[in-house]
């Protein structure tokens, strides 16, 4: 087993050693700067969040627009359906009622 593997094994076994090792890294300014830069690369900025919010707003507005179009289509279909029902009813029931009443 290599020395590096032994060191890693010791770090895995002993949390106190890991903490001590981390403290040694953090106190070194150059290493701290490297760690901070590595972490910052993964952090979302305010601009990233604002862009994401803007994208969400655009998506929500598109969904609202589509929902309104669907409502209009449903309302139009409803009116056509009522019109067809009234026409069919008028064409079939009214002559029967007139026949019963003796008008035709």
C-alpha positions in Angstrom: 0.0 0.0 0.0 1.4 3.4 -1.0 1.9 6.2 1.5 -0.9 8.2 -0.2 -3.3 5.4 0.2 -2.4 5.1 3.9 -2.9 8.8 4.4 -6.3 8.6 2.7 -7.2 5.6 4.9 -6.3 7.5 8.0 -8.4 10.5 6.9 -11.4 8.2 6.3 -11.0 6.7 9.7 -10.4 9.8 11.9 -12.7 12.8 11.6 -10.4 14.8 13.9 -7.6 14.4 11.3 -9.9 15.6 8.5 -10.9 18.7 10.4 -7.2 19.5 11.3 -6.2 19.0 7.6 -9.1 21.3 6.5 -8.0 23.9 9.0 -4.5 23.8 7.6 -5.8 24.4 4.1 -8.1 27.2 5.1 -5.4 29.2 6.9 -3.3 29.3 3.7 -4.4 32.3 1.7 -3.6 30.9 -1.7 -5.3 27.7 -1.1 -8.3 29.5 0.4 -8.6 31.6 -2.7 -8.5 28.5 -5.0 -11.2 26.9 -2.9 -13.4 30.1 -3.0 -13.0 30.4 -6.7 -14.0 26.7 -7.2 -17.1 27.2 -5.1 -18.1 30.5 -6.7 -18.1 28.9 -10.1 -20.9 26.6 -8.9 -23.0 29.3 -7.1 -25.9 31.0 -8.8 -25.6 34.8 -9.0 -28.4 37.3 -8.6 -28.3 37.9 -12.3 -28.7 34.1 -12.9 -31.7 34.1 -10.6 -33.3 37.2 -12.2 -32.8 35.6 -15.7 -34.5 32.5 -14.4 -37.4 34.5 -13.0 -37.7 36.3 -16.3 -37.9 33.0 -18.1 -40.5 31.7 -15.7 -42.6 34.9 -16.2 -42.4 34.5 -20.0 -43.5 30.8 -19.7 -46.3 31.7 -17.3 -47.5 34.5 -19.7 -47.4 32.0 -22.6 -49.4 29.5 -20.6 -52.0 32.2 -19.7 -52.3 33.1 -23.4 -52.8 29.5 -24.4 -55.4 29.0 -21.6 -57.3 32.1 -22.8 -57.2 30.7 -26.4 -58.6 27.4 -25.1 -61.3 29.3 -23.2 -62.3 31.1 -26.3 -62.4 27.9 -28.3 -64.5 26.2 -25.7 -66.9 29.1 -25.5 -67.2 29.2 -29.3 -67.8 25.4 -29.5 -70.4 25.8 -26.7 -72.3 28.4 -28.6 -72.2 26.3 -31.8 -73.4 23.3 -29.9 -76.3 25.3 -28.4 -77.2 26.7 -31.8 -77.2 23.2 -33.3 -79.4 21.8 -30.5 -81.9 24.7 -30.8 -82.0 24.2 -34.6 -82.5 20.5 -34.3 -85.1 20.9 -31.6 -86.9 23.6 -33.6 -86.8 21.6 -36.8 -88.2 18.4 -35.1 -90.3 19.4 -32.0 -92.0 22.6 -33.3 -93.6 20.8 -36.3 -94.8 18.1 -34.0 -96.3 20.6 -31.6 -98.0 22.5 -34.5 -99.4 19.2 -35.8 -100.8 18.3 -32.4 -102.3 21.8 -32.1 -103.9 21.3 -35.5 -102.2 24.4 -37.1 -100.5 22.4 -39.8 
